[in-house]
Amino acid sequence: MAILEILEYPDERLKQVSERVTDFGDELQLFLADLEETMRAGPGGVGIAAAQVGRFQRIALVDCSVTRKPVPNHGFMVLINPEITQWEGMKVGREGCMSVPDYTGNVIRAEKISFSAQDASGETIEYECEGYEARAVQHELDHLDGMIFLDRLVSRNKDLFRRKVYK
Protein backbone atom coordinates (compact mmCIF):
# COMPACT_ATOMS: atom_id res chain seq x y z
CA MET A 1 0.00 0.00 0.00
CA ALA A 2 1.04 3.59 -0.55
CA ILE A 3 0.07 7.06 0.56
CA LEU A 4 -1.00 8.94 -2.55
CA GLU A 5 -0.34 12.61 -3.29
CA ILE A 6 -3.34 14.85 -2.57
CA LEU A 7 -4.20 17.50 -5.16
CA GLU A 8 -4.52 20.90 -3.50
CA TYR A 9 -6.54 23.96 -4.40
CA PRO A 10 -6.15 25.80 -6.78
CA ASP A 11 -5.16 22.76 -8.90
CA GLU A 12 -7.52 22.87 -11.91
CA ARG A 13 -7.84 19.08 -11.93
CA LEU A 14 -10.06 19.35 -8.84
CA LYS A 15 -12.74 20.76 -11.16
CA GLN A 16 -12.78 17.65 -13.35
CA VAL A 17 -15.93 15.50 -13.33
CA SER A 18 -15.28 11.82 -12.59
CA GLU A 19 -16.33 8.86 -14.73
CA ARG A 20 -18.30 5.79 -13.61
CA VAL A 21 -16.36 2.71 -12.52
CA THR A 22 -16.99 -0.35 -14.70
CA ASP A 23 -14.08 -2.65 -13.77
CA PHE A 24 -14.10 -4.07 -10.23
CA GLY A 25 -10.94 -6.17 -10.70
CA ASP A 26 -7.67 -6.46 -8.83
CA GLU A 27 -6.34 -3.07 -9.89
CA LEU A 28 -9.35 -1.34 -8.33
CA GLN A 29 -8.87 -3.30 -5.10
CA LEU A 30 -5.23 -2.18 -4.88
CA PHE A 31 -6.24 1.41 -5.52
CA LEU A 32 -8.93 1.26 -2.80
CA ALA A 33 -6.30 0.07 -0.30
CA ASP A 34 -3.99 2.96 -1.23
CA LEU A 35 -6.88 5.42 -1.07
CA GLU A 36 -7.84 4.21 2.42
CA GLU A 37 -4.25 4.46 3.63
CA THR A 38 -4.08 8.01 2.25
CA MET A 39 -7.33 8.99 4.00
CA ARG A 40 -6.20 7.55 7.33
CA ALA A 41 -2.80 9.30 7.07
CA GLY A 42 -4.44 12.72 6.92
CA PRO A 43 -5.15 14.65 10.10
CA GLY A 44 -8.79 14.22 11.04
CA GLY A 45 -9.70 12.78 7.65
CA VAL A 46 -13.11 11.11 7.58
CA GLY A 47 -13.38 10.87 3.82
CA ILE A 48 -11.54 11.03 0.55
CA ALA A 49 -12.53 10.95 -3.11
CA ALA A 50 -10.48 9.41 -5.88
CA ALA A 51 -10.47 12.77 -7.67
CA GLN A 52 -8.41 14.22 -4.80
CA VAL A 53 -5.52 11.94 -5.77
CA GLY A 54 -5.89 12.52 -9.51
CA ARG A 55 -7.96 9.46 -10.39
CA PHE A 56 -11.16 10.68 -11.97
CA GLN A 57 -13.48 7.79 -11.26
CA ARG A 58 -16.61 7.91 -9.10
CA ILE A 59 -15.02 6.49 -5.94
CA ALA A 60 -15.18 7.86 -2.41
CA LEU A 61 -14.41 6.50 1.04
CA VAL A 62 -16.13 7.74 4.21
CA ASP A 63 -15.59 6.66 7.81
CA CYS A 64 -17.18 8.80 10.52
CA SER A 65 -16.63 6.20 13.23
CA VAL A 66 -13.20 7.69 13.92
CA THR A 67 -14.48 11.14 14.99
CA ARG A 68 -15.90 12.69 18.12
CA LYS A 69 -19.14 13.37 16.24
CA PRO A 70 -22.26 11.62 17.48
CA VAL A 71 -23.50 8.37 16.05
CA PRO A 72 -25.29 6.90 14.21
CA ASN A 73 -22.90 6.13 11.40
CA HIS A 74 -22.22 3.24 9.06
CA GLY A 75 -18.52 2.93 9.85
CA PHE A 76 -16.15 2.51 6.91
CA MET A 77 -17.97 2.89 3.58
CA VAL A 78 -16.58 2.24 0.11
CA LEU A 79 -18.78 4.25 -2.25
CA ILE A 80 -18.44 3.49 -5.93
CA ASN A 81 -20.73 5.19 -8.45
CA PRO A 82 -22.74 6.80 -5.61
CA GLU A 83 -25.97 8.62 -6.34
CA ILE A 84 -28.07 10.63 -3.89
CA THR A 85 -31.73 9.73 -4.36
CA GLN A 86 -33.37 11.80 -1.62
CA TRP A 87 -32.51 14.57 0.83
CA GLU A 88 -34.29 16.59 3.47
CA GLY A 89 -33.59 19.52 5.74
CA MET A 90 -30.76 21.97 5.31
CA LYS A 91 -28.19 23.05 7.86
CA VAL A 92 -25.03 25.14 7.91
CA GLY A 93 -21.92 23.39 9.23
CA ARG A 94 -18.16 23.82 9.26
CA GLU A 95 -16.14 21.77 6.77
CA GLY A 96 -12.51 21.23 5.97
CA CYS A 97 -10.76 19.30 3.23
CA MET A 98 -7.42 17.66 2.60
CA SER A 99 -7.36 19.47 -0.76
CA VAL A 100 -7.76 22.83 1.01
CA PRO A 101 -5.41 22.25 3.95
CA ASP A 102 -5.23 25.80 5.33
CA TYR A 103 -8.94 26.68 5.57
CA THR A 104 -12.34 25.58 6.80
CA GLY A 105 -15.69 27.10 5.93
CA ASN A 106 -19.42 27.16 6.59
CA VAL A 107 -21.39 25.17 4.03
CA ILE A 108 -25.12 24.41 3.68
CA ARG A 109 -25.86 20.68 3.30
CA ALA A 110 -28.88 18.41 3.59
CA GLU A 111 -29.34 17.04 7.13
CA LYS A 112 -30.55 13.62 5.92
CA ILE A 113 -29.82 11.81 2.67
CA SER A 114 -30.63 8.53 1.01
CA PHE A 115 -28.27 7.23 -1.64
CA SER A 116 -27.13 4.12 -3.42
CA ALA A 117 -23.58 3.05 -4.21
CA GLN A 118 -21.69 -0.01 -5.26
CA ASP A 119 -19.22 -1.60 -2.87
CA ALA A 120 -15.74 -2.87 -3.74
CA SER A 121 -17.16 -6.00 -5.36
CA GLY A 122 -19.77 -4.11 -7.40
CA GLU A 123 -22.81 -4.95 -5.26
CA THR A 124 -25.33 -2.11 -4.91
CA ILE A 125 -26.12 -0.97 -1.37
CA GLU A 126 -28.79 1.51 -0.25
CA TYR A 127 -27.84 3.92 2.54
CA GLU A 128 -29.59 6.44 4.76
CA CYS A 129 -27.38 8.93 6.59
CA GLU A 130 -27.96 11.92 8.79
CA GLY A 131 -26.02 14.62 10.57
CA TYR A 132 -22.26 14.64 10.32
CA GLU A 133 -22.11 11.44 8.26
CA ALA A 134 -24.57 12.85 5.70
CA ARG A 135 -22.44 16.00 5.49
CA ALA A 136 -19.25 13.96 4.97
CA VAL A 137 -20.84 11.88 2.19
CA GLN A 138 -22.13 14.98 0.40
CA HIS A 139 -18.71 16.61 0.70
CA GLU A 140 -16.97 13.62 -0.92
CA LEU A 141 -19.59 13.25 -3.65
CA ASP A 142 -19.05 16.91 -4.57
CA HIS A 143 -15.43 16.02 -5.42
CA LEU A 144 -16.72 13.50 -7.96
CA ASP A 145 -18.58 16.33 -9.69
CA GLY A 146 -15.59 18.67 -9.73
CA MET A 147 -16.62 20.76 -6.73
CA ILE A 148 -14.90 21.56 -3.44
CA PHE A 149 -16.39 23.07 -0.30
CA LEU A 150 -15.13 26.54 -1.34
CA ASP A 151 -17.71 26.38 -4.17
CA ARG A 152 -20.50 26.04 -1.58
CA LEU A 153 -19.45 28.60 1.04
CA VAL A 154 -22.32 30.59 2.48
CA SER A 155 -20.20 33.75 2.15
CA ARG A 156 -16.54 33.98 1.12
CA ASN A 157 -16.21 37.14 3.24
CA LYS A 158 -17.73 35.82 6.49
CA ASP A 159 -17.57 32.01 6.31
CA LEU A 160 -13.98 31.14 5.40
CA PHE A 161 -11.58 30.54 8.30
CA ARG A 162 -7.90 29.75 8.75
CA ARG A 163 -7.60 26.13 9.90
CA LYS A 164 -6.34 25.33 13.36
CA VAL A 165 -2.90 23.74 13.36
CA TYR A 166 -3.00 19.97 13.92
CA LYS A 167 -0.55 18.44 16.37
Secondary structure, DSSP 8 states (H G I E B T S, - for coil): --------TT-GGGG---B-----SHHHHHHHHHHHHHHHHSTT--EEEGGGGT--BSEEEEEGGGSSS-S----EEEEEEEEEEEEEEEEEEEEEETTEEEEEEEEEEEEEEEEEEE-TTS-EEEEEEEHHHHHHHHHHHHHHTT--GGGGBS-TTTSEEE-----
